[in-house]
């Protein structure tokens, strides 16, 4: 639940924290009392109440109001077969456990689809957990489904009209702001490039850098992260990455040309001006929702600059400011990429031939989903690890509850579901809190049941305020308070369904203890280190594959071979999702790399190499031996440097220093002695030289990304 200070609410002060608990309580109590006391349909009442709790309290449905409504309605629709299957397997512990294993895995693994599916996964699990216990009562299926539909529909309605949560700033808004600030930074830099040295405090630089940093995944609220498999989220991710890269390259270009005696660079200035204009158009398109203009302007700027330097390479004139100009080419190409990706964000028709990094723009949604699901079918995927861990935990918990014939056995599975974490460290941390809170709640509930006895009306009046406080206590005070409050809530609830004594509170405590222990044991046995244990391996694998891609791309550019290299895109996808989970886990303190920076480097290796392989598909032997030799030698040294970085990261050692700077120094001059034999060769050499310079800069970046953990 959002913090109080993050909510722009008509409810003043601390009451803002009660908005969602009050809404869920009102819906849950309304449907429960109507079913229990007006319709005399206790089964309907229980399922309606638990639907409101599952999707309103156990799930974290956030985002713009229309998206929240769609999420709730889709979850209710998915809940219909889950409740049906759970009802039909309740007669057999074996069947219920088998169903729990399959359904638990399927729901958890579906989280690869992005934050909206992840947000309702606990609620979807509950839709199967609740009916899969005895009594076997298929004749009550109609009441169960009616309760599910009534509770879900009323919750969706209340979410829109009853103290609605404000929509948080969207990632599109963040991106538009960052693109606009990058445009302003580029404009200020272009002005100074045309006139002389670049000051350290160049106007717009700090604001652009801060806005670009705000596009980092860890700065975006989980519900707003563009990590879904569809073209919209992929386009957002691509445009955000392009904006971050362009801003960083602009800053590097400013630093590169900051010497007091630096001459003007009019050709580079024109290129930066074109890139800045492109980012301004991106910002305008995102704010208006209209398709961005064609990329002709930035394409013309890139072509003009490349033609100028290609002419110098195949002529006799000196090549002045080559490194700075190629850095500006990178900025312009990122601006072009951002413009095309913006079309995917606003829903414009995709180009007939999208650039390789935006391959998804012309793919069907079903193909993109299958691509995402297939990518994570590996033991090294944290999504698959989490799904297997949770499915095993729930299946074992269902087995224990069934074999021991525990009263209210679904509380065991609910405890496992709510307390299991993605690493054993996190799981061990929450179990004592849960047990302490449940014990405190059991004491209060036991005393209440003993004193009040069979006075059902007292429980009916007490349930709403207790439920509000219980649902608000967890986000405000912590897990122990939430468990204590929920223990009291379920005691007041079931006391209205059947005569209850203080033993009901003891049953709740026992079930939480069993469920928590099952979750802790499974968490310690199945990939216990979670994302924190996987991220070094994922980063090292991506960088090692990146070295292979460098070798293959250099061979393509020099005409020495046409192999494609390792599947770096898939490894980067696994690395990215591992990083997202890693950010949510506790991990050991101490120096460790800035994983997002490492991920960005690995992604750039793949993106640029893919573009170059596509651009030079039919490239034969490079007819400039000196250039071919220098390109091959520099690429080989860079590949060695990236493999060394991969080994150091994988082993937890400090990265070797100086390899990137050494290659940068080697690449500071002309690509080769003499002149290129023709324009096509000159263009290919320019592409290769720009690529190598970027790789060298990124290798130097890897050497600097260690930070305090």
Beta strands, then each sheet from edge to edge (+ up, - down):
strand 1: 591-593
strand 2: 706-708
sheet 1: 1+ 2-
end
